[in-house]
């Protein structure tokens, strides 16, 4: 590796937040419920943000089969008839939002996640999109994406998905090795995914992405290198490379994974190192954390131009905006607040049956939260914090307010991860690979609570 030493990779093989939000979701409280959420929607309607485009996230919780590594909120079922009642409840949730913010709000970003959104039939996906288009106005040039289980689609389904207005798709691959696939109960041959990638390009999706996971059972540096070679061959526009976090005490499906089959930490570090080499050698731009993009991809262009943003779906080219989250367990952001829906289908439906938002926890951000969020997001997205800009926006003296953090950053500066000047903090090219560690320095909650085992590894 040209810029990152194995010693640094080993040193930062530690858990930490992904910072799709700050404060992170583990800090949400049950005191924030439907009434509080409604008040923040009303504030949006009556404030200057009323005309700003929204982001939408819709959670489809159903999957036909269980992937043992999965930590997502999902419902395993082969009963596809369960989708129709769920769509009706989603419609009720949309109607509740319209009572507060009114119809026709502009939307510049839409993401369908899960679970497996392609559990829905073509007709049901069309019904969902019609429902959203009746309530909101999807603006031209927006990012409209959907997560796809390659086992549930063919070229004809991809054409239908494009016809519904989706311009970005993401294939859950994880690993192409047959033994690894058996160990995690997700068998999908390379040839199947390669054919879908070719079809997606022919159809004309603006971005076709692939998700990978390293650290899975039965993976070795050699087997994962074969997967890397195959991924480079199919040339996705973006690659998300995640470290597997084995937390069987929190996620029951992971109890089916034999701990003895997990690769040792040294092999995980080696797999990451080889991944970074393979993708950069193939011409991909390292966006930050675990994301890579082709140089002409909108994400890579946004990074070069300093226009990168981050929300609960990860990195985005869309301006920072309110996020309306729909469905079981979905997490949203409106104004200076975060909210999360009920995690079980029964509780989600019960709230809506009583005519209230299914929000069961959330957070109203304090002045300190907003200040630290701006600093952490500048680190995660631009890799630079200009002290004067923060001072003008939040009416503080940066060096005084963050004196302890600046002292802690000196260690990272000695390691070559950041550069500190009198008026700025800059993440170095090497530091981009450890950007979460830089952001963690400014996380007041994390510094007060050193129990980090609940997070994934930062590399």
SULRADA-V463930 format. One record per helix or strand. SS is the DSSP state (alpha for helix, beta for strand). FROM is the first residue (numbers start at 1). TO is the last residue. Records with the same first field share a line. If there is no record, write none. Layout:
SS=FROM-TO  FROM-TO
//
This chain:
alpha=6-11  25-27  34-46  48-51  82-101  117-119  122-135  150-152  155-163  178-184  190-203  221-234  252-256  259-261  265-281  298-304  345-353  367-381  387-394  398-401  403-414  431-440  444-448
beta=15-15  29-29  54-60  62-63  75-76  105-114  136-148  168-174  207-214  238-243  284-288  291-294  309-311  314-316  323-326  331-333  337-341  359-364  384-386  418-420  424-427  457-457
//
